Amino acid sequence: MLHVGGKWRAAKDGRTLDVINPATEEVIGKIAHAGRADLDEALAAAQKGFETWRKVSPMERSKLMRKAASLVRERAESIATIMTTEQGKPLAEARIEVAGSADVLEWFAEEGRRAYGRLIPARGEGIYQMVVREPVGVVAGFTPWNFPVSQAVKKIAAALAAGCAFILKGPEETPASCAELVRALVDAGLPDGVVQLVYGVPAEISEYLIPHPVVRKISFTGSTAVGKHLASLAGLHMKRATMELGGHGPAIVCNDADLDHAAKILSANKFRNAGQVCVSPTRFLVQREVYEPFVERFVKAVKDIKVGNGLEAGTTMGPLANARRVAAMEGFVTDAVQKGAKLRTGGKRIGNKGFFFEPTVVTDVPKSARIMNEEPFGPLAIINRFDDYEEAVAEANRLEYGLAAYAFTKSAKTSARLGEAVESGMISINHLGLGLPEIPFGGIKDSGFGSEGGAEALEAFFNSKLVTLLES
C-alpha cells in the first residue's frame, strides 16, 4: 500500500509489483506501484503537510517522535520477522536493526529541540543581527533494500526534527518493514501529509520528484553510479542533496595487532547481512609478518558461519537479496581465480532454491581483478599482504571510494597516523564503532557527501536566515 495524504491506499491505476522471499524464491505479497497521478497527490499532500508541521514547536515534534520510537519498540518482534521474511537477514540482525531505528528516532527527537540559532554582535548601536534556522521544506528520500528500516529512519527522523515534510520512495524488494516505520509515525499522531510513502520504478519516481518545484532537498542511499546521476539532476535544479553511496572498505591489520580480536571483529562485520553493507570491510590488508596467522583465524571464523533461512534458529547468514547478486558473486570469484587469486573457502552458490552463496575468502588477489576495483556488496572477502605503513595507506587510498575504513594496531602512534592518512569519511580503529545515532555517518570522494548521523545530519534540513533590524 502507498501512504499518501494520511491514507493507506492502492495505486490509482491498480498496478502492483511482486515481493519475493529471497530464502525460498516464493512470491509473498504485492505492493502498490505508484504512477504519475499518485506522485502528484503525494507532492500536494507533502506541501500542505509541511505548512502544518513547520508550525509545530520542536517540543511537540519531539514528543511525537518519542512516542513513535516507543511504538517501534513495542512492535519490534513483528517488524523484525517481516524484515527477515522479505530481506533475508537473520532474525537476530533484524531485531538489532529495529531496536537501533527506535534509538535513531529518539535521538533526533531530542536533537531537534537544540537546533539553536545565534546572535551576532552588531557594528552599530540599536542593531540586532540574528541567524535563525528554518526547515528547508519538502524532502524526497530514496532508500535501499539492505537496511529497509534503519536507512529510512535516518532520513525521516532528521527531516521531521527540523520541521520538514517527507516523501519516501521505499525499497520495492523490502516494502513491508519500511511501511511499519511509517505506520508507527502515523499511529503516534503525525499530521496528515507530513510523511508519504511510495513505491514503483526507481528511475521514474526520482526523475519526476527531483526536478519538481515542491521538492527542496533529496537524500539518497545506494550505488555510486545511481547517486552520481541523481546528484547531477539535483544540481541542475539547484536542490540540496545528501548522498550516501558505495564503498570498498580497506581493513588494515598491522603486525602488532591482536589477531584473535581483529579476526573476530572483521569476520563478523564482513559477513553481516551477507556482506550487503555499504560500510562492510572488503579489502583486508595484513602486514606480512602476521599474514598467514591472520588468514588462518579469519578462515576458521568464516567456516563457522551457518548459512540458511534467517527465520531458522542458529542461522548466522541469510541469502542474498536476489539472483543478480548471486551471479555477481560468481563472476567476481571466477575472475579473481583466473587472474591468480587463491580461493581459501567458499566461492559457490548453495543449492538451487533461494539466493544463498557460500561465505567466501580469496587471498593474494592482483589489482587487475575486478573485485579489487568494484564494490562486491556480498559475502566475499579479499585478503592481501603489505610490507610497510606507506604501502598499506597507498592501497587503502587507491580507489575513488571513501566511505569507511578499519584498522587494528596496538600502537597509539600508528592509530593517529592512520586516522589522518586514510581517505574516508569514517575510520574505526580496533573495534566496530560506526552507525550510532549520535555520530556522523557518511563518505567522501565517490562515496558521497553529507552525514546521516550526529548533529551534522540536521544541518542539511535547515536554511540559515539572517534577520537584521534597527530599532526604530
C-alpha positions in Angstrom: 0.0 0.0 0.0 1.0 3.6 -0.6 0.7 6.1 2.2 -0.4 9.5 0.7 -2.1 12.4 2.4 -2.7 10.4 5.6 -4.3 7.4 3.9 -3.1 3.9 3.1 -4.3 3.0 -0.4 -3.6 1.2 -3.6 -2.2 2.9 -6.7 -4.7 4.9 -8.7 -4.2 2.7 -11.7 -4.2 -0.5 -9.7 -0.7 -1.6 -10.7 1.3 -3.8 -8.4 4.8 -5.3 -8.0 5.6 -8.8 -6.6 7.6 -9.2 -3.4 9.8 -12.3 -3.2 11.2 -14.1 -0.2 14.9 -14.5 -1.1 15.2 -17.6 1.0 12.5 -19.5 -0.9 12.1 -17.5 -4.1 8.4 -17.5 -3.5 6.1 -14.5 -4.0 4.9 -13.5 -0.6 3.0 -10.4 -1.4 2.4 -7.4 -3.7 2.9 -3.7 -3.3 1.2 -0.8 -5.0 3.1 0.7 -8.0 2.9 4.5 -7.9 2.2 6.3 -11.1 2.3 10.0 -12.0 -1.1 10.7 -10.5 0.0 9.2 -7.2 3.1 11.2 -7.2 1.2 14.4 -7.9 -1.1 13.7 -5.0 1.9 12.9 -2.7 3.6 16.2 -3.7 0.5 18.2 -3.0 -0.1 16.5 0.3 3.6 17.0 1.3 3.4 20.7 0.6 0.3 21.0 2.7 1.8 18.8 5.4 4.9 21.0 5.5 2.9 24.1 6.2 1.3 22.4 9.1 4.4 20.6 10.5 6.8 23.6 10.4 4.5 25.5 12.8 4.6 22.7 15.3 7.0 23.5 18.1 10.2 21.5 18.4 9.0 20.3 21.8 5.8 18.9 20.4 7.6 17.3 17.5 10.0 15.7 20.0 7.1 14.2 22.0 5.5 12.7 18.9 8.8 11.2 17.6 9.5 9.7 21.0 6.0 8.2 21.0 6.8 6.7 17.6 10.0 5.3 18.9 8.1 3.6 21.7 5.7 2.1 19.2 8.6 0.7 17.1 10.0 -0.9 20.2 6.6 -2.4 21.2 6.3 -3.8 17.6 9.9 -4.8 17.3 9.4 -8.6 17.0 6.7 -8.3 14.4 8.7 -5.8 12.3 11.9 -7.9 12.6 10.0 -11.0 11.4 8.6 -9.1 8.4 12.1 -7.8 7.6 13.7 -11.2 7.7 11.0 -12.7 5.6 11.3 -10.2 2.8 15.0 -9.3 3.1 16.6 -12.5 4.3 18.9 -11.4 7.1 19.0 -13.5 10.3 16.2 -12.6 12.7 18.8 -11.6 15.3 20.2 -9.0 12.9 16.7 -7.7 12.1 16.0 -7.3 15.8 19.1 -5.2 16.2 18.2 -3.0 13.2 14.7 -2.4 14.5 16.0 -1.5 18.0 18.6 0.8 16.6 16.0 2.5 14.4 13.9 3.3 17.5 17.1 4.8 19.0 17.6 7.0 15.9 14.0 8.4 16.2 14.5 9.1 19.9 17.9 10.7 19.4 16.7 13.1 16.7 13.6 13.9 18.7 16.0 15.3 21.4 18.5 16.9 19.0 15.7 18.8 17.2 15.0 20.6 20.4 18.5 22.0 20.4 18.7 23.4 16.9 19.6 26.8 18.0 20.2 30.0 16.1 22.6 32.7 17.2 23.0 36.4 17.8 25.9 38.2 16.0 27.3 41.3 17.7 26.5 44.4 15.6 28.7 47.2 14.5 26.3 49.9 15.4 24.0 50.8 18.3 20.4 49.6 18.2 21.1 47.0 15.5 20.3 43.4 16.1 21.7 40.6 13.9 20.1 37.2 14.3 20.6 33.9 12.5 17.5 31.8 12.5 17.2 28.2 11.3 14.2 27.4 9.1 13.2 23.9 7.7 14.3 23.6 4.1 10.9 22.3 3.0 9.7 19.1 1.4 12.3 16.3 1.2 12.4 13.4 -1.2 14.2 10.4 0.2 15.3 7.3 -1.6 16.2 4.2 0.5 17.7 0.8 -0.3 16.6 -2.8 0.5 19.6 -3.9 2.5 18.5 -2.0 5.7 14.9 -1.2 5.0 14.1 0.4 8.3 17.4 1.9 9.6 18.2 3.7 6.3 14.7 5.2 6.1 14.6 6.3 9.7 17.9 8.2 9.4 16.5 10.3 6.7 13.0 10.7 8.1 13.9 11.4 11.7 16.4 14.2 10.9 13.9 15.8 8.5 11.0 15.6 11.0 13.1 17.0 13.8 14.0 20.0 11.6 10.3 20.6 10.7 10.4 19.3 7.1 7.8 17.1 5.3 8.9 13.9 3.6 8.2 11.8 0.5 9.8 8.4 0.9 10.5 6.2 -2.1 10.7 2.9 -0.2 12.5 -0.2 -1.4 10.4 -2.4 -3.6 12.2 -5.6 -2.5 11.5 -4.9 1.2 8.4 -2.7 1.4 6.5 -4.1 4.4 9.1 -3.5 7.1 9.7 0.0 5.8 6.0 0.6 5.8 5.9 -0.4 9.5 8.2 2.5 10.3 5.8 4.9 8.6 2.8 3.2 10.4 4.5 3.9 13.8 4.8 7.6 13.0 1.2 7.8 11.8 -0.1 5.9 14.8 1.9 8.3 17.1 -0.2 11.2 15.7 1.9 12.6 12.8 -0.4 15.1 10.9 -1.7 14.0 7.5 0.7 14.8 4.7 3.9 15.1 6.7 5.2 11.7 5.5 4.2 10.0 2.3 5.4 6.5 1.2 5.5 5.4 -2.4 6.9 2.5 -4.4 7.5 2.0 -8.1 10.1 2.1 -10.8 13.0 4.0 -9.0 14.2 5.9 -12.1 10.7 7.0 -13.0 10.0 8.3 -9.5 13.3 10.0 -8.9 13.3 11.7 -12.3 9.8 13.1 -11.6 10.3 14.1 -7.9 13.8 15.6 -8.0 13.0 18.4 -10.6 9.6 19.2 -9.1 9.4 22.6 -7.6 7.7 21.3 -4.4 10.8 19.3 -3.5 13.6 21.3 -2.0 16.1 18.6 -0.9 16.9 15.0 -1.8 18.5 12.3 0.3 19.7 9.1 -1.4 21.4 5.9 -0.3 22.5 3.5 -3.0 25.1 2.8 -5.6 27.7 5.4 -6.7 26.6 5.2 -10.3 22.9 6.0 -9.5 24.0 8.5 -6.9 26.0 10.5 -9.4 23.1 10.6 -11.8 20.7 11.8 -9.1 23.2 14.3 -7.7 23.6 15.8 -11.2 19.8 16.0 -11.6 19.6 17.7 -8.2 22.3 20.2 -9.1 20.7 21.0 -12.4 17.6 22.1 -10.4 19.5 23.7 -7.5 18.3 21.1 -5.0 20.3 20.4 -1.9 21.4 16.8 -1.7 22.8 14.2 0.8 24.4 11.2 -0.9 25.4 8.0 1.0 26.9 5.9 -1.7 29.0 2.8 -2.2 32.2 1.7 -0.5 35.1 -0.7 -0.8 36.4 -0.5 2.8 40.0 -1.2 3.5 40.8 -3.0 6.7 44.4 -2.7 7.8 45.8 -5.3 10.2 49.3 -4.3 11.5 51.9 -6.7 12.8 51.3 -5.6 16.4 47.5 -6.2 16.3 45.6 -8.6 18.5 44.9 -11.1 15.8 42.2 -13.0 17.6 40.3 -9.8 18.2 40.8 -8.5 14.7 39.7 -11.7 13.0 36.6 -12.0 15.2 35.5 -8.4 14.7 36.3 -8.2 11.0 34.8 -11.6 10.0 31.5 -10.7 11.9 31.4 -7.3 10.3 32.3 -8.6 6.8 29.5 -11.2 6.6 26.8 -9.3 8.4 23.8 -9.1 6.2 25.6 -11.4 3.8 28.1 -8.7 3.1 25.4 -6.5 1.6 26.5 -3.5 3.6 28.0 -0.3 2.2 30.4 0.1 5.1 31.5 -3.6 5.0 35.3 -4.2 5.1 36.2 -5.8 1.8 40.0 -5.2 1.1 41.8 -6.8 4.1 45.4 -5.5 4.1 47.5 -7.6 6.5 51.2 -7.0 7.3 53.4 -9.7 6.0 54.7 -10.9 9.4 51.2 -11.8 10.6 49.6 -12.6 7.3 49.2 -16.3 7.4 48.2 -16.4 11.2 45.5 -13.9 10.5 44.2 -15.7 7.4 44.1 -18.9 9.4 42.0 -17.3 12.1 39.8 -15.5 9.7 39.0 -18.5 7.5 38.3 -20.6 10.6 35.7 -18.0 11.7 34.2 -17.9 8.2 33.8 -21.7 8.1 31.8 -21.5 11.4 29.2 -19.3 9.8 25.8 -21.1 9.4 24.0 -20.1 6.2 20.3 -20.6 6.0 16.8 -19.1 6.2 17.0 -16.1 8.6 13.9 -17.3 10.4 15.6 -20.6 11.4 17.3 -20.9 14.8 21.1 -20.8 14.6 21.3 -19.1 11.2 24.1 -16.5 11.2 24.0 -15.5 7.5 21.0 -15.4 5.3 20.5 -15.3 1.5 21.5 -12.6 -0.9 18.7 -10.2 -2.0 18.2 -11.6 -5.5 19.6 -13.7 -8.3 21.6 -10.8 -9.7 23.7 -10.7 -6.5 24.4 -14.4 -6.8 25.5 -14.0 -10.4 27.7 -11.1 -9.4 29.5 -13.1 -6.7 30.1 -16.0 -9.1 31.6 -13.5 -11.6 33.9 -11.9 -9.1 35.2 -15.2 -7.8 35.8 -16.7 -11.3 37.6 -13.5 -12.5 39.8 -13.4 -9.4 40.9 -17.0 -9.6 41.6 -16.8 -13.3 43.9 -13.9 -12.6 45.9 -15.8 -9.9 44.0 -15.4 -6.6 43.8 -18.2 -4.2 40.3 -19.4 -3.1 40.6 -20.2 0.6 37.0 -21.1 1.3 33.6 -20.8 -0.4 33.1 -19.5 -3.9 29.8 -21.2 -4.9 26.1 -20.9 -4.8 24.4 -23.1 -2.2 21.6 -25.3 -3.5 19.1 -24.4 -6.2 16.4 -22.8 -4.1 16.9 -19.4 -2.5 19.6 -16.9 -3.3 22.3 -18.5 -1.0 26.0 -18.1 -1.6 28.9 -19.5 0.5 30.9 -17.1 2.7 34.0 -16.7 0.5 37.6 -15.7 1.1 40.2 -15.1 -1.6 43.8 -14.2 -1.0 46.8 -12.9 -3.0 44.4 -11.1 -5.3 46.1 -9.0 -8.1 45.0 -5.4 -8.5 43.8 -6.2 -12.0 41.0 -8.4 -10.6 37.5 -6.8 -10.8 36.9 -7.5 -7.1 39.9 -5.2 -6.3 38.2 -2.3 -8.0 34.4 -2.8 -7.9 32.3 -2.9 -4.7 31.5 -6.6 -4.1 28.4 -6.0 -2.0 28.2 -9.6 -0.9 29.9 -12.3 1.2 33.3 -12.1 -0.4 36.5 -11.0 1.5 39.8 -10.2 -0.1 42.9 -10.7 1.9 46.3 -9.3 0.6 49.6 -8.6 2.4 51.6 -5.4 2.8 55.1 -4.7 4.0 55.1 -1.2 5.4 52.9 1.6 6.5 53.2 3.6 3.3 52.2 0.6 1.2 49.1 0.0 3.3 48.0 3.6 3.1 48.6 3.8 -0.7 46.4 0.7 -1.3 43.7 2.0 1.1 43.5 5.3 -0.8 44.0 3.8 -4.3 40.3 3.7 -5.2 37.8 6.6 -5.5 35.7 5.1 -2.8 35.9 6.8 0.6 33.1 5.7 2.8 34.5 3.6 5.7 37.9 2.1 6.7 39.1 -0.1 9.6 42.5 -0.6 11.3 43.9 -2.8 14.0 47.1 -1.9 15.9 48.3 -1.6 19.4 50.4 1.5 18.6 48.9 4.8 19.5 51.2 6.5 17.0 50.1 4.2 14.2 46.5 4.7 15.1 46.9 8.5 15.0 48.7 8.4 11.6 46.1 6.1 10.0 43.3 8.2 11.4 44.8 11.2 9.5 46.1 9.5 6.4 43.3 7.2 5.3 40.9 8.9 2.9 37.5 8.0 4.2 34.5 9.7 5.8 34.8 7.3 8.8 37.6 5.1 10.2 37.1 2.7 13.1 40.3 1.5 14.9 40.4 -1.6 17.0 36.7 -2.0 17.1 33.4 -1.7 15.2 32.2 1.8 16.0 30.1 3.1 13.1 26.4 3.8 12.6 25.4 5.0 16.0 22.7 7.8 16.1 25.0 10.3 17.7 28.0 10.1 15.4 28.3 11.3 11.8 27.7 8.7 9.1 28.9 9.4 5.5 31.7 9.3 3.0 33.9 11.4 0.8 35.2 11.1 -2.8 32.9 8.8 -4.9 31.2 7.6 -1.7 29.1 10.7 -1.5 28.7 13.8 0.7 26.8 14.8 3.8 26.1 13.0 7.0 23.2 10.9 8.2 24.1 10.8 11.9 25.1 13.1 14.6 24.4 16.8 14.9 25.7 17.2 11.3 22.8 15.3 9.9 20.3 18.1 10.9 22.3 20.8 9.1 21.2 19.6 5.6 17.5 20.1 6.6 17.8 23.7 7.6 18.2 27.0 5.9 20.1 29.7 7.8 18.4 33.1 7.5 19.8 36.4 8.6 17.4 38.7 10.2 18.9 42.1 10.9 16.9 45.1 12.3 17.4 48.6 13.5 15.4 49.7 16.5 13.0 52.5 15.4 
